[in-house]
Amino acid sequence: MLLNLHVKNLALIDEVEVDFFDHLNILTGETGAGKSILIGSIEAALGGKLSKDMIRQGAEYALIELLFQVESEDMKQALMERDITLEDGQVMITRKLMPNRNVCRINGETVTLSALKEVSALLLDLHGQQENLTLKNPANQLSLLDQYAGEEAKQLREQCALEYEKFQKKKKEYEQYLQKGDDLLREIRFMEYEVQEIRQARLKPGEDEELEQQYKKMVNAKRMMEVLSNVSRYTAHGSEATVSSLLGQSIREMVGIEDIDKTTAGLYEQLGQIDSLLGDFNRELSDYMNELSFDEAEYQEVTSRLDTINHLKNKYGNSVERILAYADEKEAELSKYQNIEEYQESLKKEYETLKKQLLVTCESLSKIRINYAGKMAERIKEVLVDLNFLQVQFEITLVKEDQPTKTGYDKVEFLISTNPGLPLRPIGQVASGGELSRIMLAVKSVLADVDMVETLIFDEIDTGVSGRTAQMVAEKLCVISRKHQVICITHLPQIAAMADTHFQIIKQMEEDSTKTEMKMLYEDAAVNELARLLGGAKITDTVLQSAREMKQMATEKKRMMDS
């Protein structure tokens, strides 16, 4: 249950801290005192919308804290499944609003807003006028019926949601496959061409790097051979006018004059030495060229291979490994389409199998709903009679939809007739705002036995009711509060009189600000507040006496309920 509410710097609230108790907690106050702000703060702490404009003027932040005591073992288990560690059986929910961001925490640990909403929905059910309106929605009526059906419906509904998700995924795959048609065939042919092109190349991992190194060596060897060949041609003996042949001719020309004098003899000797040196040079050059081999055919083969690999790199990846991985991927994809007709048939069978299984689950879920619909309708009718719908008729109908959904194939509708002779019609077409409040109270009352949520908050549950009906609403709230903690904001003295704990919300006017405060009322103060609700601005002794009698009668009524 909700033990403590702490609100700071929110709108008119400077700082409010209040402890709540078991059973029926009633909140009353003048119009405009800040009751809606207080309920809004609780709703915000549970993950509702919270505008930065709600930060109290002059404050740096707004803070809302809710402290819960968890008693139910089922609830403890549900929280543990969501990684919430209880501290002495307690859970603290905190929401801090700052101008540029807001922070959500559970037991001091920062969580996402969605996680906060999920956990808070287990701990507290806040019911206001907006929720009354949602009662008109068949989808919400379906959820209420499933909630009444309890664990049986819950398990099948979860199974139905999982099966529906699988079915929809397979259905989408099947329909997309059918729509592709010729496009799919063209895609298959193109993938086959790509794989064939890669496989025909017979690539080996690392092959490109080895070839690049080999190519560099070959390119350098070719250039050296070209240069040295030219040098050999210029210097070696031959028919052309090479250095060697011209030198030999020069030596022959000097034969006969080499002994004329010492100078010609020296020159002749030098030519002989040059010829000898040139001979040695040409022999060494020839030996080196013989060692330095270059195979033009091999060079062309390496060049062609590198061209092939680089072409594939441009199309499929920047390395041989990536090219091969691309081919593997396409082959795996092609394996699904080796036989298009067989694949299409397999898709169809999978789709039909999943649909069949989903329909089986939907049927099982529908049977449970049909079984509980009559019981729930009868119980709601009984409570509606208690709430002064004396001639009411109430039914819950189920209609099978053409297509299953994640919640099954049932469309549920709550039908009601509040006057004799009038036909049963959908709630949304016949119920007024006040009637919707009482119908929702009846639903909550019926669900009280199966609802795991320990704390229920009712805001505007008294809309459109008065007199005897108000008294019946008060008694029903009291009944619910014997199994749940109930917090109710009301303007009606009949409801306020049933309070086990009564709080008054007060707006205080100061020199330069307005503040909302909240205080617990004891005996005389509670009677005075009842008198205010009964008599308005002027409270006479008669009104006070009526308030005392109303409080005493309520106390006797509760004593009878508890006995």
Secondary structure, DSSP 8 states (H G I E B T S, - for coil): -EEEEEEEEETTEEEEEEE--SSEEEEEE-TTSSHHHHHHHHHHHTT----GGGB-TT-S-EEEEEEEE---HHHHHHHHTTT---BTTEEEEEEEEETTEEEEEETTEEE-HHHHHHHHHHHEEEE-HHHHHHTT-HHHHHHHHHHHHTHHHHHHHHHHHHHHHHHHHHHHHHHHHHHHTHHHHHHHHHHHHHHHHHHHTT--TTHHHHHHHHHHHHHHHHHHHHHHHHHHHHHS-SSS--HHHHHHHHHHHHTTTTTSSHHHHHHHHHHHHHHHHHHHHHHHHHHHHHHS---HHHHHHHHHHHHHHHHHHHHH-SSHHHHHHHHHHHHHHHHTTSSHHHHHHHHHHHHHHHHHHHHHHHHHHHHHHHHHHHHHHHHHHHHHHHTT-TT-EEEEEEEEEEEEETTEEEEEEEEEE-STT---EEHHHH--HHHHHHHHHHHHHHHTTT----EEEEESTTTT--HHHHHHHHHHHHHHHTTSEEEEE-S-HHHHTT-SEEEEEEEEE-SS-EEEEEEEE-HHHHHHHHHHHHHTT---HHHHHHHHHHHHHHHHHHHHHH-
